[in-house]
Amino acid sequence: MKDRAFFDTNVLIYLFSEDEPEKNLKCISALRKYTCITSTQAINELCNVFTKKWRLPVKDIRFAIKQIEAVCDIQFVDLDVVDYALEIKGKYKYSYYDCLMLSSVILSGCDYILSEDMHSGQKIDNIEIVNIFQEQ
């Protein structure tokens, strides 16, 4: 049984990026190694990047979301996630939106969050932050 890893927004973006093939390959490798979990928050952030920065047509964005949905379980951001995010914020002092992401990770039963934006190696409750782009 594979470990459960939460894919942060930046990891999802690199799955679709043609500009950084090395990072794209590491993300694809992570999809094979872990059971993939992400959240509605990460998908919303991805849509924001796709519309504002990449200027993708809506049909392409919808197709990307369907691809994510096919390989990832989706954690919905509900009031329990929000409440736990506030608890994490009090303990670890990350930004609220990072705490919201970490709350989704913990409540979805993941072992890891794959992200390049947080402190790789840090443990928060029962999960570990892993930057898959750093040399191991």
Backbone hydrogen bonds, N-H to C=O, Kabsch-Sander energy under -0.5 kcal/mol:
donor,donor_aa,acceptor,acceptor_aa,energy
5,A,3,D,-0.5
5,A,35,T,-2.6
6,F,112,Y,-2.8
7,F,5,A,-0.5
7,F,37,I,-3.2
8,D,6,F,-0.8
8,D,114,L,-2.2
11,V,8,D,-0.7
12,L,8,D,-1.9
13,I,9,T,-2.5
14,Y,10,N,-2.0
15,L,11,V,-1.2
16,F,12,L,-0.7
16,F,13,I,-1.4
17,S,13,I,-0.8
24,N,20,E,-2.2
25,L,21,P,-2.4
26,K,22,E,-1.8
27,C,23,K,-2.1
28,I,24,N,-2.2
29,S,25,L,-2.5
30,A,26,K,-2.0
31,L,27,C,-1.9
32,R,28,I,-1.4
33,K,29,S,-1.8
34,Y,30,A,-2.5
35,T,3,D,-2.7
36,C,34,Y,-0.6
36,C,71,V,-0.6
37,I,5,A,-2.2
38,T,73,D,-2.4
40,T,75,Q,-2.0
43,I,39,S,-2.1
44,N,40,T,-2.4
45,E,41,Q,-2.4
46,L,42,A,-2.4
47,C,43,I,-2.5
48,N,44,N,-1.9
49,V,45,E,-2.0
50,F,46,L,-2.9
51,T,47,C,-2.3
52,K,48,N,-2.7
53,K,48,N,-0.5
53,K,49,V,-1.4
54,W,49,V,-2.4
56,L,50,F,-3.1
60,D,57,P,-0.7
61,I,57,P,-1.8
62,R,58,V,-2.7
63,F,59,K,-1.9
64,A,60,D,-2.2
65,I,61,I,-2.4
66,K,62,R,-2.1
67,Q,63,F,-2.0
68,I,64,A,-2.2
69,E,65,I,-2.9
70,A,66,K,-1.5
71,V,67,Q,-0.9
71,V,68,I,-1.0
72,C,68,I,-2.1
73,D,36,C,-2.6
75,Q,38,T,-3.3
75,Q,73,D,-0.5
76,F,74,I,-0.6
78,D,76,F,-0.9
82,V,78,D,-2.1
83,D,79,L,-2.6
84,Y,80,D,-2.3
85,A,81,V,-2.1
86,L,82,V,-1.8
87,E,83,D,-1.4
88,I,84,Y,-2.5
89,K,85,A,-2.5
90,G,86,L,-1.7
91,K,87,E,-1.3
92,Y,88,I,-3.1
93,K,88,I,-0.5
93,K,89,K,-1.6
99,C,95,S,-2.4
100,L,96,Y,-2.4
101,M,97,Y,-1.8
102,L,98,D,-2.9
103,S,99,C,-2.6
104,S,100,L,-1.9
105,V,101,M,-2.1
106,I,102,L,-2.6
107,L,103,S,-2.7
108,S,104,S,-1.3
109,G,106,I,-1.5
110,C,105,V,-1.9
111,D,4,R,-3.0
112,Y,4,R,-1.5
113,I,128,E,-2.1
114,L,6,F,-3.2
115,S,113,I,-0.7
115,S,130,V,-2.2
120,S,118,M,-1.0
121,G,129,I,-3.7
122,Q,119,H,-2.1
124,I,127,I,-2.2
125,D,123,K,-0.5
127,I,124,I,-2.2
128,E,111,D,-1.7
129,I,122,Q,-2.6
130,V,113,I,-2.9
132,I,130,V,-0.9
134,Q,131,N,-1.4
